Each structure stands twice: as structure tokens, then as C-alpha cells.
Amino acid sequence: MEEPNILFLIIDSFRSDKFFHKEKTSVTPNIDKLIQRGVYFSQTISSASSSLPAISSLLTGNYPFDSFKQNEKKSEIVESSMFFLKELKKRNYEMYGFIPKILTNLSLEKIFGDNLDSYDDNSTLYDGIGDELIAKMKEKKEKSKWFWYIHLNDIHGPAIFHKDFQHEDFEDVNLGKNQYERMVSLMDKWLGKIFEEIDFEKTLVVISADHGSDVGVFDKEMDRLNLQIRNKKKIPKGKAFDVSHKIISRSPGFLKPMRKILSKSYTKRRENIIENSLEPDLKKLESLQLSPYKKRIMENIILGKSQVFDERFVIPLLFTGYGVNENKIIDKQVRSVDIFPTVFSLVGFSFYEKIHGRTLFPYFNNEDLDELPAYLQSTENFSDEKTDTKVIGIRTSDYKYFRDRDDCMKNVHLYDLHSDPLEEENISENNKNKVNEMERLLAEISLEN
């Protein structure tokens, strides 16, 4: 049997409940059509809250502690863990990548070589990327057996147009109740054009996300406040910093350590300015009459906290096209580390590597699998980023547990996901037995490191 093409589409920051859910307000006929002829997992759990560790985990089938490494100069995928991509290359697949510039830090050129294209992180399908992708897709019709990793940033961050261009329908409430959902609607139009160029009988299409997003539940006032906060955080370095940096950078080698001191001093001063400017916004939250859920989201955005709540971790996962013969919606908890083992099963490839992920193929044959807990980690993209809350955790379909990465007695959270799906009430104090049980699950996974 002829081996299929594989289109691996990651849409940055796509929440599962905004991809397919009864309460989503975006208009997505093209995504909906694919769901109707595919297998969709509505409870897929990402491993990390930031793009670089999340993608490293997703592409390798291993959690970030085994697939992602950082030092002062670089963040990248652990090369020895890139089994799946290397195996496709060994099988003579033409390997292509189309990614935002931030992902070039992962050293993916080791796999994709000259076929790795990157674009400005703030670009959308409307900035020429859509036309470029369609042109490249037309070219691939003449090629045999390719793997193409496409990573779109249209709904990343505040989910707005970052360029001078502004779509005339961006404020149309019929396309979604907030900016995030309207961007999903506008993105879907371009996805439809791209899907028209795909031969689904010869191509396995996988659509997912690196992580979720806080902004998907915003109302108009939260949208406005979020944009205001982001603008306050954009403080220019100023002439004093630029002049000092030039002097130090041109100084003799023994003076260059001063550059780090200068940088740290500037960063600290800048953070203090930002924190002081955001104080009124924290106070304003009290007057907005937000639910505990929305208030927590806004506080995290204002304070720059990185937690492991579900809005950042539950992502969509859709398989359609080659090897997918029946429509199913599966609401069992699965994990992003399970994606590539499943891809290999669908195309008929074996693998014997010991990884954290497993194939979900039994679900395609109406069989069941025992649920496995999902490991969660708040890992920043770069080691020098300021993250107020560094946590690790574990999630089952019943409970979410997380705590400080280095101290199991600090920042302890436990949530009953059945009675409290929005994670508004931390019940850890009165449920020590369940905390201990979840800590044991977390320890079992962590010991695999």
C-alpha cells in the first residue's frame, strides 16, 4: 500500500472548547466539516503552557523534562528524543516545516534542513501567509510522500491583527462574542482554501494546538482591559540603556560581565515600572463583577503568572483523511504525547522506542483504553524569562493537582473537575488523602526523568 502524505497542522493557543463545543460562538464551517469526517478527541491535555516546551513534547511523545532543554543561550528539543521525525526521514519522506520565528530556537533545521520556512511571529493568514501556504500546497501535489508541519499564530496572544491591516469583519459580533472567537471565524475561511488543495484519500491530516489560551472567554470589557495591559508592558529601553549597552559591548573583554549586570539592573527597574503601572488595573477588577473564574484569569494576565489551569492545557485533537474511516467524538482524557504514536499507527509504521506517549489507535476500532494521568508543567520558553509561578502537576478526568516545582508543600492546589470544572475552589486543605494520592502519581512520572 502506498504510504500517505502527512499534514501536521498546529494552531497556536487553540482551546478545545473553541474548536468544537456547544457554547462556542465562532463560525467555522470548514473545521466543522473535517470533524464530521474524522476522529476528534475533545479532552486532549498538553504538557506545557508555553510553545517551545509544548511543541518539544508533542513532536517527540515525551514530557518536557525528557524532550526540552534550556541554558542561558538556547532552548531546544533534545535531539535524541526526535525519534518520530527522524524515522519519517529514514523512510524517505520529504520533510517540510512552516513555523513562526520563535520556533526556530528548537533547532528543527536538523530535521527539515532547507525546507524549513519561518515567518514573523505576529503574522496571520491575512498577511500573505495564507497565499504562500496555498502556493506551496499546489507545489506538493507534484511530489510524493511528504510530511509538512505547519504552525499558525493567528489566535496566539491577544488574538488580534498585529499589522496595519484590519479585517472589516473583525468587530462583527455575528462571527464571535470576543476577539478570540472572531479571529477563529476569520481563520476558518483561510483554512477552507487550504483544505481545498488537499487530497484527503492520500493525506493523513492531524490538527491540534501547542497549548490553550486565557483570552478565549473574554467579554468586551476584558478584551479592552487585556489590550490596555499589554500596551503598558511595552516599555521602550530608552536612550540611557542603548548608550550604556554600546559602550559596554565595545569595551575590552574583561569588562563584558558588566553587560549582564547592566541588563539585570535594567530588567529589574523595568519590571518595577510595569508592576506599579498595573496596580490600578488590579483594583479595577473588583468593580467589573467578574466570576471567580474570569477574575482569576485576569489576575494571572496582569501579574504574569504561569499556572496549569485547564484554559491553558485542554487542546483540540483531530485526525482525518487517510486511514480514518469513521466519524467519532471521543471525550476520554488523552495527552499530547499520544499524538505521534497514533500517527504512526494510522500510517502502519511500528515503533519500539520507550516514550511517555502511547497510541490511541484502539479508539479508532471502537475499543477502549484505560485512562492515564497527564503530566503538566509551567515551563517558560527561555530560561531567563521571569515566571512568578513555576509549577508541576497531574491531571486525571476526575481531579487536577499541582504545586511548586521545587517544594511539594508550597502553592498546593487540588480541584474536583466534576463538581468544579472551572477550577474555582482549591480543596487541597480538606483532602489530604487525595493530595497524597495525586502526589504519588506525580512522583511516579517524575521518577521516569
N, C-alpha and C positions, 0 to 999 in steps of 0.2 A: 504494500500500500504506500502511496506517495506521502511523504512527510509534509505536514502543513506549514504554512506561514504562521507566525505568532505576533499579534499586535498586543502590546502590553501598555495600556493607557492609564496613567496615574493623573488624577485631577487633584491638585494640592488643596488641602483643607476642606475636602468634601465630607460633610456629615452624612451618616447613613439615613437619618430621618429627613434629610432634604434631597436625597436621591430617590427614595421610594417610601412614602408614608402617607397615611390618610390625611394628616394635618399639614402637609407641605403646600405652599401656595404658589410655587413656581409653575411655569407651563413648559413641560418637557416631552413633547410627543415623540421625539427621536430616541431619547433614553427609554421612555415607556415601551416603545416598540421592541427594543432589544431585550428588555426584561421579560416581555411576553413570549419571547422565543429562546430564553436562556435559563440558567440556574442562578438564582440570586440568594446570597447569604446576607440577611439583614442585621445580624449580630456579630460582625467581624471586629475583632479587637486589635488595634495597632499596639506596637511595643513601646513607642516613644512619642513624646509630644512635639518634637522638632523634626524638621525634614531630614537632615543628614543621618542621624541615628535611626530614624524610622525607615528610610529607604535602604540603609545598610542591612537592617534586619529583614525587610521584606524581600530583597533580592537574593538573600543567602539562606533563608529559612532558619536563621539563628537569632537569638535575642541580642540586644546591643552589646552586652558585656562580652560576647564572643565574636561579634561581627563589626564593631565600630571602635576605632582607636583615635585618641586625641593627644596632641602635645602642643607646645606653645606655638609651633609654626603651622601645623596642619591637622585637619580632621579627615579621615578616610576609612574606606572599607578595609577590613582585614583581608589581605589578598588570598590567604589560604582558605578563606571561607566562601570564596566565589565559585563554588563547585558548579552550580547550575548554569551560569553564564559560560564558564569555560567548557562545560560539556556540550552545550549547543554549538560553540565554536568548533570543537573537535568533530562534531557531526556535520561540519561544512555548512552551517547556517551563515548567511551574510548578516552581520551584526550591525545594527544602526541605533543611534541614540539621538534624541532631540530634547534638550533639557535647559532649564534656566541656569544662569551662570553660577549661582551658589552651589549647584550640584557638581560643578567641575572640581570642587575640592575633594570629591570622593575618589579621584584618580580612575575614573571609568574609562579613560582612554586606553588603559591596559587591556580592556576587552574590545572596545569599539574602534580604537585606532583613529584613522582619518574620517571615519563615518560618524563621529560624534559631533553633532552641531549644538551650539548653545546660543541663547538669546538673553536679552536684558531681563532681569528678574521682574521688572514692573510691566512687562509687555503682556498683551492679551491677544486673543484670536483676531481682534479687530484692528490690531496694529500691523497687519501684514503677515502675522504668523499663520493665520488660517489659510491664506492663499499659498503660502510656502509649503504647508503640510499637504495640501491637495495636489500641488505640483509634484512633490516628492512621492506621494501615493500613486500618482499616474505613472511615474517612472518605474515604480516597483512592480507594476503589472507585467513588465517585460522581464523581471528577474524571477528566479526560482528559489524557494526555500529561504525566507528571511525571518529574522527576529527584530522587531522595532519597538524600542522603549520610548514612548512619548510622555513627557511630563508637562502639564499645563498649569499656569499660575493665575488663571482668570479670577478665581474666587479666593486667592490667598490674601492674607492680611485683612484690610478693611473692605475688600471686595468692591473696589471702585475702579474707574478708569484713571490710570496714573498719568497718561499723556494729555496733550492738549485736546485730543479728540473726546467728544462726549456723545454717546448714542442718544438719539432723540427719544427712545423709549425707556431710558434709564429711570425716569421718575414715574413710569406708568404702573400704578398700583395693581392693574389687572395682570401684570406679569410677576407679582410677588409683593408680599406685605413689607419687605425691607430691602435694603440694597443688596444683601447677600442673595436672596431668592430671585431678585430681578436679574442679577448677573448670571445666575444659573439658567434662567429662561433665555437670556441673550446668548449664552454659551451653547445652549442646546441647538440653536439654529445652525451654528457652525459645525457642531458635531454631526448633524444630519448630512451636511455637504460632504464631510469626510467619510462618513459611513457609506455614502453612495458609491465611493470608489473601492470598496472592499468586496472581495469575493468570499462570502461567508462559508461557502462549501469547502474552500481551500484554506481558510484562515481561522485559527482559534483567536478570539478576541477576549481579552481579560481587562475589566475596568475596575479600578479601585482608587484608593487615596493613600497618602502617606500618613495623615492624621486628620482629625476633625477641626472644628473651629468654634470659638466662643461667639462669633458675631451672628451666627445663623438665627438666633432667637430675638435679635434686637427689634425694638419698636422704633418709631420715628425719633423720639427723644433720645433713646440710647444710641441710635445711629449718629445723631448730631453731637452728642457728648463724646462718643468714641473718636470722631474726626477731630474734635477740639483737643482731646488729649494727645492724639498722635502729632498734631501740629506743635503742641507745647514741648514735646520730646525732641523736636528737630531744632536743637540749639547749635548754631554755627560755632566753629572753633575760635574764630576771631583772629585778628592780626597778631596779637601778642604770642599766641600759640604757634602760628605759622612761622614767624620770625625766629622764635626760640628753637623750633624744630630744625629750621635750615642751618642755624649756627651750630647746633649740636651734631647734626648729620655730617657737617663738613669739618668737624673737629678731629684731632688725632684719635687713634683707636682707643687709647686708654681713657678717653672722656666719653666714649659712646654709651657706657652704662647709664650716664646721666639722661639719655633719651628715655629709658624706661622710667626713671624717677619723674621726669617731666610729664610723661604720658599718664602715669598713675595719679600724679597731682592734678592734672587737668581733668581726668576722668572723675575723680572724687568731687572736684569743685562743680563739674557739670551735673553730676548726679544730685548734689545738694540743691542746685538751682532748680532742677526738674521737680524734685520732691516738694520743695517749697511752693512751686507754681501749681502743683496738683492738689494741695491741701483744700482749696475751695471746692474742687470737684468731688472730693470725698465727702465733704459736708453737704454738698448738693444732693447726693444720693438719698439722704434722709427725706428730702422733700418730694422725691419722684414717686413715692408709694409703690416701689417695686416689690415683687415677690421675693422671698429669701433666695430663690434660685437665681433670678436675674440680678439681684443685689450682689450676690457672691461673684457672679461673672464680671460685673462692672468693677468690683473691688480688685479682682485679680488683674484686670486690664490696667487699671490706674496704678496699682502697686508693682506691676510687672512680675507677678508671682507665676510660677510654673507648677501646677498641681496635676493630678492624674484623674480628674473628674471625667465622666463619660463624654461630655461635649467635645473633648479633645481626643478621644480614643475609639469611639464607635464609628467605623467607616463602612462604606459600601463595598461589596464584592460581587461582581457579575461575570459569569462565564457564558459565552455564546459563540455560535459558529461551529467550526469543525469539532466533531466528537460530542457535541451537546445536542441530544435528540429530543429532549422533553422539557417542558416548562415547569419549573418548581420555584417556590419561595420557601426558603429554609430559615427558621427563626432560632435555630440552635446556636449557642455560642461557639464560634471558631476564631482562629487567630491569623494575623497577617503572615506569620511564619509558615502557615499551612499553604500559602498560595502557590509557590513554585513546586513543591512536591505534587500538588494537584495538577498543575500544568503538565508535568512530566507524565503523570498517569494518563491524562487525556490524550496525549500525543503518542503514547505507547512506549515511553522510554523508562528504563529501570534506573534506580539509583540506590547505592548502598552506603552512602555517607551517613555518619551519625550526626543528626541535627536535632534542633528543638521542634521543628515543624513535622507535620505528617500529612499524608494525602487525604483529601476529602472525597475521593472518588466513590466510596461506598454510598454516599448520599445520592449520587447520580443514578445508582442502581436500586434505589428505594430501600437501601439498607441503613442501619443506624450505627452511630459511633458513641462510645462513652465520652462524656464531656471532659476536656482537660482544662485546668486553670490557665488563665492568661497572665503572663508577667508584664508589669507596667513600669516604666521608668521615665522620670523627667530629666532628660539629658539635653543640655544646650548644644547648639550647632558647633560652637567653638569654645575651647577651654577657658578663654579669657572673658567670656560673656558673663555679665552679672545675673545670677539667678537667685532670687531670695529663698526659694524653697526647692531643695534638691531631695526628691523622694523616690522610693521604690514601692511597688505594691503588687497585689494579686487580685484577680477578678474571677469570680465564678458567675453563673447565671443567677445565683441567689444573693451573694454578698460581694462588696468591694472593701478591700483593706489596704491601707497604705500608711507609711511612716517615714521618718527621716532616713536618708540613705545610710548614714553612718551610726545612728543611735536608735535602737529599736524601741526606746522609751520616749522618744521625742516626736511631736507632731503626729500622734497616733490617731487614725481615722478608721471608722468602720460604719458601713451603710448597708441596710437591708434593701436590696434592689427591687424586691417585690412590693413592699409597702411604701418605699421611698425612692422611686425611680429617678427623681431629680437630685438625689443625694443632698437633702437639706438638713437632715438630723444625724449628727455624729453620735452613734450609740456605743462607742468603744468603752466608756466608763462603766456601763452596767452590763457588759457582755464579755467579761474577761476570758471565759472559756472559748468563745468564738474567736476572739482576738488571738489566743494561743494557737488555736487550730489553723487559722489563716497564716500566722507567723511560721508554723511548721511547713505549710505548703510553700511559702516564700523561700524558706531556708532550703528546702529540697531542690528547688530550681536554681537558687543562687549557688549551691554547692557544686552544680554542674560546671560552674565557671572554672 
